[in-house]
Each structure stands twice: as C-alpha cells, then as structure tokens.
C-alpha cells in the first residue's frame, strides 16, 4: 500500500503588495529587492482573514480538483507557523469549516519545511491504514509576524495556502516514492521568531541572518534531494520537475547549479508570491499543474528548507 496525490488546489488573498508599495514604507526599492531575492510582489491577508480561511479555500479547491467531497476525508494535516490560535489546531478549524465530524486533524510545525514534513507524515499514515483519504494543507499568514520596519525580512514574505488530496493506493506506478526529512537545532538562532507563549507571552517577529541561511540552505537542500532520489532508486537526471520552497531566487539558482539542473525544470513562483513558508511548495506546484507544465505521470521532486533548521525532500510520480 502506498499513497497518491489525487487533487491539488491553492488560494491567495486578493490584496497584492508590490515592491513599490513597500518602498513607501521602508528604505528599499524594487531593484534592491529583485536583485537580492527575485521577488516582485506578495499577497497579504485582509483584516479578519485568517490562516484557517486561506487553508479552507485551498482545501476546497483541492477537493474539487480530485472530484471528491469533504465527507470522503478522514485525515487533515495542516503545516503552518502562523496558526489562528495557540490551540485549537488550525486543522481542526478547517475540519469544522468543511463540516467533517469524523477522522482526525492536527497541525505540523516545521516552518518552511512543513509541507515536506507533512508529505512524510501523511504518506506514512495512509500506508499503515490509519486513514484512506487525507487533506495535506500548507497555509500561512506570515505578514502577521513581520517587523515592517526591518527591510531585511519584511520584503521576503507573503500570505497564501496550498493543499493536496492524498489517498491510499496499491498502484505501484504512481504516488509517493520516497521522502526525506532532517533538522539541526544548533542553528536555530539564524532564523527564528523572537516571541512565544512560554518565553515572552508574545507573538514576536521574524529574525534572520540571511547570508548564513543561504549557505546552509543550498548545501542541505542539495544533499537531501540526492539522498531522496537514491533512496527511491532513481537519479536526479530522471526527475522531470523540481518544485522548491520559494524562499529566494538566489537559493533556487544555487541549488540548480550545484545539482546541474536545467533552469526550465525548476518551478519558480517567488517573483509573484514571495516566501509563503509552508504554503510555498503546494502553491508553486498548483501553479505548474494548472498551467500545464506538470502532467500526470511526471516524476516530481519537492524540497524545502526552514527555520530550526529543518529541511527535506519528497519524490513522487504525479
């Protein structure tokens, strides 16, 4: 028994914040941001629009794409760093929003790697028979934890959500082939939020040492991708599409160069979405599926790197 991806969907808030808009608020410019990150704009959740709202919209889109109804789902896993509340989990709120009163729902917190961790967890639960049909959602309102006076971080992030429907399957020719997740807490102070219920009783803001994050990200992501393909018995050259976490175009380029990937194989949406943390991988994948690049039968690799540090990769036949 394995797991397959039956449907995919995403949601972006309607408000778009361009680099020019940001330049009015902080000491920056469109050229400064684009040169260092490749970002041109980001979406920002409206007042009264929460992570659960974004995740619910993406979940409904994924269900529609899969041709399934909410009642068919018996597991919901939400990857997020910006939950509506400390508790209950955002997953249970989406469960209620879908009108589901059976099965299980919980959140995963692995920052930008959350969706990759989610693939690993959901695939494992489907393989063991714990559930038959699952919604895996990456949803973030990262704008709520930004210091809008810190130009080194506030220009990088945006809000959004992406979701997939994953189902148990005995089809050996499709589905998740391997996933690889790792972490190293020794580097936690290079990318973190300076608040939390236990330490400060505040939400806090994102803090980052960007040049150090870049160095570790390129090295660890590349290694994870190689180990993931080797574990599946395939080569990097066999992969049709690479869907990376949309952190920074320079990181995407660095990984592609290190592994000798063709630029056209790497799905990049960072210019339009910025870094949406756990939502970025499913958002980018949905974009490529909807525009016809990723097709059924293609071999696809997902990868991400986030605070913690956490990182990982997942390989599947779509």
N, C-alpha and C positions, 0 to 999 in steps of 0.2 A: 504494500500500500504506500502511495506517495501523495503529493498534493499538486494541484494545478491552479493556474490563475484563470478564472472564468470571466472576469469583467474588471474594468478599471474606470475610474472617474476622478474628477477634481473640481475644486472651487476656489475662486479668487475674489476677494472683496472688490467692490466697484470703484473705490477710491484709488487713484493712481498718484503716487508721489514721485515726481521726476527729480533728476539731479539738479535741474534749475530751481525747482521748488526748495530743495534743501539748501542751496546756495544763499537763499534769502535768510535762512535761519542760522546757519553756521558758516565758519570760514572755510569754504570749499568751493569747488567749481565742477562743472560737468566733465571737463578734460582731466582734472585731478582724479576724480572717481573712476572714470573709464580707464585711464592709463594704469591704475593700480589694481582694479578689480574686474573691469569689463562690464560693470553694472550701469544701466541707463535709467532704470526706474524700479519701483517696488509698489506692491499693493498694501494698503493699510486698512485694517478693520474699522468699521464705523463705530461710533459711540453706541453701546448697547448690543454690539455684535461680538460674540464670544467664541472661544476655541471650539466649544461643543457645536455652535451654529455652523461654523465652517466645516467641521468634521461630518456633521449630519448631512449637509448639502453634498459633500463629496461621496459619502456612503450611498445616498440615494442615486447619484449618477452611476456609481459602480454597479449597483443592483440592477439598474435599468440596462446597462451595457451587458450584464450577464443574463438578462432575461429572467431574473429571479425576483421573488418578493421577500419582504422583511421576515415573514414567518418562517422562511427556509433557513435563516441564520441561527446557529446555536452557539456562536462564539464571536465576541467583539474585542479586539485588542487595539488600543489607541496609543501610538507613540507621540508623546508631547512633553515639552519642557515648560509650557505655559498653560497649565490646566485652569479650568474655570475656578476651582476651589482647591484647597489643600486636600480635602475629601468632601464629598464622594468623588470617585474617579470620573474623569470626563467620559470614559467608555460607558459607564452606567447611565450617564445623562443622554448619550446618543442612543443607547439601548431603549430608554424611555421615549425618546423622540421618535424612534421607529415603531413604537408600540409593541416591542418584544418583551415578553414576561417569562421567558424560559432561557435556558442556557446560562452562559457566564460572560462577564465583561470585566476587563481590567486595563490599567494603563501600564506602559513601559516608559522608563526614563533613562535614555542613553543619549540625550541631546541630539545632535545632528545625525548620529548613527542609529537613532531609534527605530527607523523603518527597517533597516537591515537586521537589527536585533529582533524585530517583530517577525520578519520572514522566518528566521531561525526558530522562534518560539511557536508560531502558528503551524509551520510545517511539521514540527515535532508532535504537536498535539493532534493534528489531523492524522499523522501516521500511526499514532497509538490508539486512535479510535475515540479520543476524548470528545471530539466534535466531528461533524460531517461537512458543514459549510461555515466559513468564517469571514468576517469583515476585518481587514487589517487597514488601519487608518493612520496617516501621519497628519497632524493638524497643529498649527501654531498661530498665536497672536504675539509674535516676538516684539512687535512695536511697543508692547506694554512693559517690557523690561529694558528698554534702551535709555541711555543717558543722551538726550537730544542736544546736549552741549559738547559731547565728545565726538568729534568728527571722525576719529579713527574707527569707531564702532557703529555709530548711528547710520552711516551711509551703507552699511553692508547688508542689513536685514530687512525682511518684509514678512507679510502675513499670507497664509494660504493653507490649503488642505488637499490631500490626495488619498485615494482609497483603492483597494483591490478586494475582490471576492476570491477567496481561495477555498477549494473543495478537495476532499479526499478522493483519490482516484487510483485505479490499478493499471492505468495506461502507462506503459514503460517508455513510450516515445515522446512524452511531453511532461511538463511540470518542473518542479524544483529538483535540480540535480545535486547541488551542494550549497552549503552556506558556511561562512567562517566569521566568527566574532572574537574580538580581543579588547583588552583595556589595560591601562597602566596609570594608576593613581599618583605616581611620582610627579607627574606633570600637571596636576590639577590647577595650580595657580597661574598657568599660562593662558587658560581660557576658562572663565568661571563667572558666576553671579555673586556679587558681594552682599547677599542677603539671604535669609531663610528663616523658617519658623523657629527652629531650635537656637540658632546662634544670635540672630538680630531681631526676630519677630517682625521683620520687614520683607518686602518682595526683593528689593535690591536691583542692581543694574548689571549689565554685561560688561566684563572687563577682559581684555585680551592683549597678549604680547604677540602681535601679528607675525613678525619675522620668524619667531620660534615655532609658532603653529604651522607656518608654511613649510618649514624644514622637516618637521616630523610628519606632516600630512602626506607629502609627496613620497617619502620613504616607506611609511607604514601602509598606505593605501596600495602602493605598487606591490609590496610583499604579500598583502592579503589577497590581491587579485590573482597572483601567481599560485599561491597555496590553494586557493579555492578551485581554480581550474585543474590543478594537478590532482586534487582530491576527487574530482569528477572524471578523471581520466581523459581530459581534453587539453588542447594547447590554447594559449591566448590567441593564436592566429586563427583558431576555429570559431571564435566568437564573432557574431555578426554586428552586435550593437553593445556599446558601453553607456550605461546611464549612471553618471556620477552624482554625488551630492553637489549641489550648486553653490559652493562656498565662494569661489573666486576663480575667474577665468585663468589666472596665472597658475593656480593649483591644477586645474584641469589640463592645461597645456604641459605642465611639468610632469604629470603622471603619463600623459600620452607620449611625450618624448622619451621618458625613461623606459617605457614598455614597447616603444616603436609602433604605436597605434596610428592608424590613418585618422587625420582630423575629422573627416566626414563620418567616421564611425562613432564619434563621441557626441552624445546628445547634450547640447548646451542651451539652457534657458535662462542663465544667470543675468543676461542683459535685461530681460523683461520681468523677472520675478525676484531678483536678488537672492539672498540666502534665506530660505524659509525653514531652515533647520530640518526637523524630522519630516516635514512635508515636501522637501525639495525633490527627493528621488521619485516618489509617485507622481508629483506634478510634472516633472520632466518626462517621465515615461508616458504619461497620458497624452502629453503634447505630441510625442513622436508616434504614438499609436493612432491618434486622431488625424494627424497629417499624412499618414500612410507609410511612414518610414519603417516602423516596427510592424511586422506582419506575423500572423500565425505560422508557427513552425520555425521562426527565427530563434537563434541562440543568443540570449541576452544576459549581460552581467550588470549587476547593481553594485555600487560601492559607496562608502561614506566614512567620514572622519569627524569626530566631535569632541566637545569638552569632556574631561575626565582623566586622561584621554580615552576615548572609545573609538573603535574602528572596525570595519568588516566588509565582507563582500558576499554576494549571493548570485548563483548561476542557475538559470532555468531555460527550458525550451518553451517559448510562448505559444 
